[in-house]
């Protein structure tokens, strides 16, 4: 998970959003270690910024910011 720590959150959000938007077309990506670690890292960063990641709306808004 820490492998993402040296990338800007804005770039990681863009990658995550692009991947997430196309998961139905590429279901083989759904349970990959990469996507799981990326999501975990972004949730960690969001939590550090005071976002309640258990609230889907808050999490989605943060990902789009």
C-alpha positions as CSV (number, residue, x, y, z in Angstrom):
1,X,0.0,0.0,0.0
2,X,2.8,2.4,0.8
3,X,4.1,2.0,-2.7
4,X,1.6,4.8,-3.7
5,X,2.9,7.2,-1.1
6,X,5.3,9.1,-3.4
7,X,2.6,9.8,-6.0
8,X,0.3,12.9,-5.7
9,X,-3.2,12.0,-4.5
10,X,-4.7,13.9,-7.5
11,X,-2.9,11.5,-10.0
12,X,-3.9,8.5,-8.0
13,X,-7.6,9.6,-7.9
14,X,-7.5,10.0,-11.7
15,X,-6.2,6.5,-12.2
16,X,-8.6,5.0,-9.7
17,X,-11.6,6.8,-11.2
18,X,-10.6,5.7,-14.7
19,X,-10.2,2.1,-13.6
20,X,-13.4,2.1,-11.5
21,X,-15.4,3.5,-14.4
22,X,-14.4,0.6,-16.6
23,X,-14.6,-2.3,-14.2
24,X,-17.7,-3.8,-15.8
25,X,-15.8,-4.0,-19.1
26,X,-12.8,-5.5,-17.3
27,X,-14.0,-7.6,-14.4
28,X,-10.6,-9.3,-14.1
29,X,-9.3,-6.1,-12.6
30,X,-11.9,-6.1,-9.8
31,X,-10.0,-8.1,-7.2
32,X,-6.4,-7.4,-8.2
33,X,-3.9,-6.5,-5.6
34,X,-3.1,-3.3,-7.4
35,X,-6.7,-2.0,-7.3
36,X,-7.2,-3.1,-3.7
37,X,-4.0,-1.4,-2.6
38,X,-4.8,1.7,-4.5
39,X,-8.2,1.9,-3.0
40,X,-6.8,1.3,0.5
41,X,-4.2,4.0,0.1
42,X,-6.7,6.5,-1.2
43,X,-9.0,5.8,1.7
44,X,-6.1,6.3,4.1
45,X,-5.3,9.7,2.5
46,X,-9.0,10.7,2.5
47,X,-9.3,9.7,6.1
48,X,-6.2,11.8,6.9
49,X,-8.1,14.7,5.3
50,X,-11.1,14.1,7.5
51,X,-13.3,12.3,5.0
52,X,-15.6,9.6,6.3
53,X,-14.8,6.9,3.8
54,X,-17.6,4.7,5.1
55,X,-20.0,7.3,3.7
56,X,-20.2,6.5,0.0
57,X,-21.2,10.1,-0.9
58,X,-18.3,11.6,1.0
59,X,-15.9,9.1,-0.5
60,X,-17.2,9.7,-4.0
61,X,-17.1,13.5,-3.6
62,X,-13.5,13.3,-2.4
63,X,-12.5,11.1,-5.3
64,X,-13.9,13.7,-7.7
65,X,-12.2,16.7,-6.0
